[in-house]
Amino acid sequence: MDSHGGSKVAAPLYQPRPVNLLPFAAGPPCRQSLKTTGANVSNIAARARQILEQIPAHVTVVAVCKGRPTEEVLEAVGAGLHELGQNYMVDARRVAPAITGIARMHLIGRLRPHDVRAANLRLFDMVQSLDSLELAFRVDRVADAIGKRLPVLVEVNSARERQKSGVAPEAVEGLVRDVSRLPHLQVMGLMTMGPLLTDPQQYRPYFQETRWLFEHLRSADVPGATMQHLSMGTSDSFEVAIEEGATMVRVGRALFGPR
């Protein structure tokens, strides 16, 4: 209940683009590699337009804004990139006033228990890095307090690296089923990072396993889980990720250049 005695109204669910999922492992390739053309583009707006032209329309581009000045973020938004990924709360708080109403913010970095506060969760339209039931309980309680139903992706540790965040692939279904029962969270898909590799083709088995999990959970029709979004791939690996079925890619360096 709110302070006036009425029921809290949940915010509309996050819907960046309609998703028409293509057959497994048959996503269209990008029309031209950004890695070969990005160096020839002189500014962020031009690179943003190039990215939107080259990446298939069914794939949502999340612009990774880690450490970027607000004016650079606004240049990307002005060129048509309206989904912004932030790794750190300090960056999200700095950028939020400038992008309110014109772009949406995703938390793509690790969400730590001490960060689960009302002021922080109000910043985000989606959390892509949910990786434990304990954390989900915390987020659900805070989302309840601010009258929000928060879209989340479950982060998959597809490489099973002990030092990395994310849940092991074999535990993903159990976590999705548990989180989907929480009234103030909306499970909308999966996210994976994969290991740090030098050859983009080496990411393929990690993306394939995550896609298999995604398809399995979609077909399982888990109550409370819509399973619309599969977030895979970064500046080095997004082309392979798209071929393996990603519906979201996270692009930073190809857009903004090296930090």
C-alpha positions as CSV (number, residue, x, y, z in Angstrom):
1,M,0.0,0.0,0.0
2,D,1.2,3.6,-0.6
3,S,1.0,6.5,1.8
4,H,-2.5,7.4,0.6
5,G,-3.9,3.9,1.3
6,G,-4.1,2.8,-2.4
7,S,-2.5,-0.2,-4.1
8,K,0.9,0.3,-5.7
9,V,0.8,0.2,-9.5
10,A,3.6,-1.7,-11.1
11,A,5.5,0.0,-13.9
12,P,5.0,-1.4,-17.4
13,L,7.3,-4.3,-18.4
14,Y,10.3,-3.5,-20.4
15,Q,9.8,-4.1,-24.1
16,P,12.7,-2.7,-26.2
17,R,11.8,-4.3,-29.6
18,P,9.6,-7.2,-30.8
19,V,11.6,-10.4,-30.8
20,N,11.2,-12.8,-33.7
21,L,13.6,-15.5,-32.7
22,L,15.3,-17.2,-35.6
23,P,16.0,-20.9,-35.8
24,F,18.7,-22.2,-33.5
25,A,22.3,-21.4,-34.7
26,A,21.0,-19.8,-37.8
27,G,20.9,-16.1,-37.0
28,P,21.9,-13.8,-39.9
29,P,25.5,-12.5,-39.8
30,C,26.2,-8.8,-39.6
31,R,26.4,-7.2,-43.1
32,Q,30.0,-5.9,-42.4
33,S,32.3,-6.4,-39.6
34,L,32.5,-3.4,-37.2
35,K,36.0,-4.3,-36.3
36,T,37.1,-3.5,-39.9
37,T,35.1,-0.4,-40.3
38,G,35.0,1.2,-36.9
39,A,38.5,2.7,-37.1
40,N,37.4,4.6,-40.2
41,V,34.5,6.4,-38.5
42,S,35.4,9.7,-36.9
43,N,32.7,10.1,-34.2
44,I,30.4,8.3,-31.9
45,A,27.2,9.3,-33.7
46,A,28.4,7.9,-37.0
47,R,29.6,4.7,-35.4
48,A,26.2,4.4,-33.6
49,R,24.4,4.7,-37.0
50,Q,26.7,2.2,-38.5
51,I,26.1,-0.3,-35.8
52,L,22.3,0.0,-36.2
53,E,22.6,-0.4,-39.9
54,Q,24.8,-3.5,-39.7
55,I,23.2,-5.5,-36.8
56,P,20.0,-7.3,-37.8
57,A,16.8,-5.5,-36.8
58,H,15.6,-8.3,-34.5
59,V,18.7,-7.7,-32.2
60,T,18.6,-5.0,-29.6
61,V,21.9,-3.1,-29.2
62,V,22.8,-2.2,-25.6
63,A,25.4,0.6,-25.6
64,V,28.0,-0.2,-22.8
65,C,28.7,3.2,-21.2
66,K,31.2,2.2,-18.5
67,G,33.2,5.3,-17.5
68,R,32.0,7.3,-20.5
69,P,31.3,11.1,-20.1
70,T,27.6,12.0,-20.2
71,E,28.1,14.0,-23.4
72,E,29.4,10.9,-25.2
73,V,26.4,8.9,-23.9
74,L,24.0,11.6,-25.2
75,E,25.7,11.5,-28.6
76,A,25.0,7.8,-28.9
77,V,21.4,8.2,-27.7
78,G,20.9,11.0,-30.2
79,A,22.0,8.7,-33.0
80,G,19.4,6.1,-32.1
81,L,20.9,3.9,-29.3
82,H,18.3,4.0,-26.6
83,E,19.3,1.0,-24.5
84,L,22.3,1.8,-22.2
85,G,24.3,-0.6,-20.2
86,Q,26.0,0.4,-17.0
87,N,28.5,-1.7,-15.0
88,Y,28.7,0.6,-11.9
89,M,26.2,2.5,-9.8
90,V,28.3,5.6,-9.8
91,D,28.2,5.9,-13.6
92,A,24.4,5.1,-13.6
93,R,23.7,7.9,-11.1
94,R,25.8,10.4,-13.0
95,V,24.1,9.7,-16.4
96,A,20.6,9.1,-15.2
97,P,19.4,12.8,-15.0
98,A,20.4,13.4,-18.6
99,I,18.8,10.3,-20.2
100,T,15.5,10.1,-18.2
101,G,12.7,9.8,-20.7
102,I,14.9,9.4,-23.8
103,A,16.7,6.1,-23.0
104,R,16.6,3.0,-20.8
105,M,19.3,1.8,-18.5
106,H,20.4,-1.8,-18.0
107,L,22.6,-3.0,-15.1
108,I,25.0,-5.3,-16.8
109,G,27.7,-5.4,-14.1
110,R,27.6,-7.4,-10.9
111,L,24.9,-6.5,-8.5
112,R,26.2,-6.7,-5.0
113,P,24.0,-7.0,-2.0
114,H,24.9,-3.6,-0.6
115,D,23.9,-2.0,-3.9
116,V,20.3,-3.3,-3.6
117,R,18.7,0.0,-2.4
118,A,15.7,1.9,-3.6
119,A,17.7,4.8,-5.0
120,N,19.8,2.4,-7.1
121,L,17.0,0.2,-8.4
122,R,15.0,3.2,-9.5
123,L,17.8,3.9,-12.0
124,F,17.3,0.7,-14.0
125,D,14.8,-0.6,-16.4
126,M,16.4,-4.0,-16.4
127,V,18.9,-5.9,-14.4
128,Q,20.9,-8.4,-16.6
129,S,23.1,-9.8,-13.9
130,L,20.8,-11.7,-11.4
131,D,22.7,-14.8,-10.3
132,S,21.4,-16.0,-6.9
133,L,18.1,-16.5,-5.1
134,E,19.3,-14.7,-2.1
135,L,20.0,-11.6,-4.3
136,A,16.6,-12.1,-6.0
137,F,14.9,-11.9,-2.6
138,R,16.7,-8.7,-1.7
139,V,15.8,-7.1,-5.1
140,D,12.2,-8.3,-4.8
141,R,11.8,-6.6,-1.4
142,V,13.2,-3.3,-2.6
143,A,11.2,-3.4,-5.8
144,D,8.0,-3.9,-3.7
145,A,9.0,-0.9,-1.6
146,I,9.3,1.4,-4.7
147,G,6.2,0.0,-6.4
148,K,8.1,-1.5,-9.3
149,R,8.0,-4.9,-11.1
150,L,11.6,-5.1,-12.3
151,P,12.6,-7.1,-15.5
152,V,15.6,-9.3,-14.9
153,L,17.8,-11.6,-16.8
154,V,19.5,-14.5,-15.1
155,E,23.2,-14.4,-15.7
156,V,24.7,-17.7,-16.8
157,N,28.3,-18.5,-16.0
158,S,28.7,-20.4,-19.3
159,A,32.4,-21.0,-18.8
160,R,32.0,-22.2,-15.2
161,E,34.7,-19.9,-14.0
162,R,34.9,-19.8,-10.2
163,Q,36.0,-16.2,-10.1
164,K,33.2,-15.0,-12.3
165,S,29.6,-14.0,-11.4
166,G,26.7,-15.9,-12.8
167,V,25.0,-19.2,-12.1
168,A,26.3,-22.5,-13.5
169,P,24.4,-23.8,-16.5
170,E,23.1,-26.8,-14.7
171,A,21.5,-24.6,-12.0
172,V,19.9,-22.1,-14.3
173,E,16.5,-23.8,-14.6
174,G,16.1,-24.1,-10.9
175,L,17.0,-20.4,-10.3
176,V,14.6,-19.3,-13.1
177,R,11.8,-21.3,-11.6
178,D,12.4,-19.9,-8.1
179,V,12.8,-16.3,-9.2
180,S,9.7,-16.4,-11.4
181,R,7.6,-17.0,-8.3
182,L,8.7,-13.6,-6.8
183,P,5.9,-11.0,-7.4
184,H,8.0,-8.0,-8.1
185,L,10.5,-9.5,-10.5
186,Q,9.9,-10.5,-14.1
187,V,12.3,-13.1,-15.5
188,M,12.6,-12.1,-19.2
189,G,15.6,-14.2,-20.3
190,L,19.2,-15.1,-19.9
191,M,22.5,-13.3,-20.2
192,T,26.1,-14.6,-20.5
193,M,29.5,-13.1,-20.8
194,G,31.7,-16.1,-21.6
195,P,35.4,-16.3,-20.8
196,L,38.0,-13.8,-22.0
197,L,39.2,-15.2,-25.4
198,T,41.2,-13.9,-28.3
199,D,39.4,-15.7,-31.1
200,P,35.7,-14.8,-31.4
201,Q,35.0,-18.3,-32.8
202,Q,36.0,-19.7,-29.5
203,Y,33.0,-18.2,-27.9
204,R,30.6,-20.3,-30.0
205,P,30.2,-23.3,-27.6
206,Y,29.5,-21.0,-24.6
207,F,26.8,-19.2,-26.6
208,Q,25.4,-22.4,-27.9
209,E,24.9,-23.9,-24.5
210,T,23.3,-20.7,-23.2
211,R,21.0,-20.6,-26.3
212,W,20.1,-24.3,-25.6
213,L,19.1,-23.3,-22.0
214,F,17.1,-20.4,-23.3
215,E,15.2,-22.5,-25.8
216,H,14.6,-25.2,-23.1
217,L,13.1,-22.7,-20.7
218,R,11.0,-21.1,-23.4
219,S,9.5,-24.5,-24.3
220,A,9.0,-25.3,-20.6
221,D,6.7,-22.4,-20.3
222,V,7.7,-21.5,-16.8
223,P,4.9,-19.6,-15.0
224,G,6.0,-16.0,-14.5
225,A,8.9,-16.2,-16.9
226,T,8.5,-14.8,-20.4
227,M,12.0,-15.7,-21.7
228,Q,12.1,-13.1,-24.5
229,H,15.7,-11.9,-24.4
230,L,19.0,-13.6,-24.8
231,S,21.8,-11.2,-24.1
232,M,25.2,-12.5,-25.5
233,G,28.2,-11.0,-27.1
234,T,30.3,-7.8,-26.8
235,S,32.4,-5.8,-29.2
236,D,34.7,-8.7,-29.8
237,S,32.1,-11.5,-30.1
238,F,28.7,-10.1,-31.0
239,E,28.8,-11.4,-34.6
240,V,29.2,-15.0,-33.4
241,A,26.6,-14.3,-30.7
242,I,24.1,-13.2,-33.3
243,E,24.8,-16.3,-35.4
244,E,24.1,-18.3,-32.3
245,G,20.7,-16.6,-31.6
246,A,21.4,-13.6,-29.4
247,T,18.5,-11.1,-29.3
248,M,20.6,-8.5,-27.4
249,V,24.3,-7.6,-27.8
250,R,26.4,-5.3,-25.6
251,V,28.6,-3.0,-27.6
252,G,31.0,-0.6,-25.9
253,R,34.5,-0.3,-27.5
254,A,33.1,-0.6,-31.1
255,L,30.9,2.4,-30.3
256,F,33.0,4.6,-28.1
257,G,36.5,3.5,-28.9
258,P,39.0,2.3,-26.3
259,R,38.8,3.9,-22.9
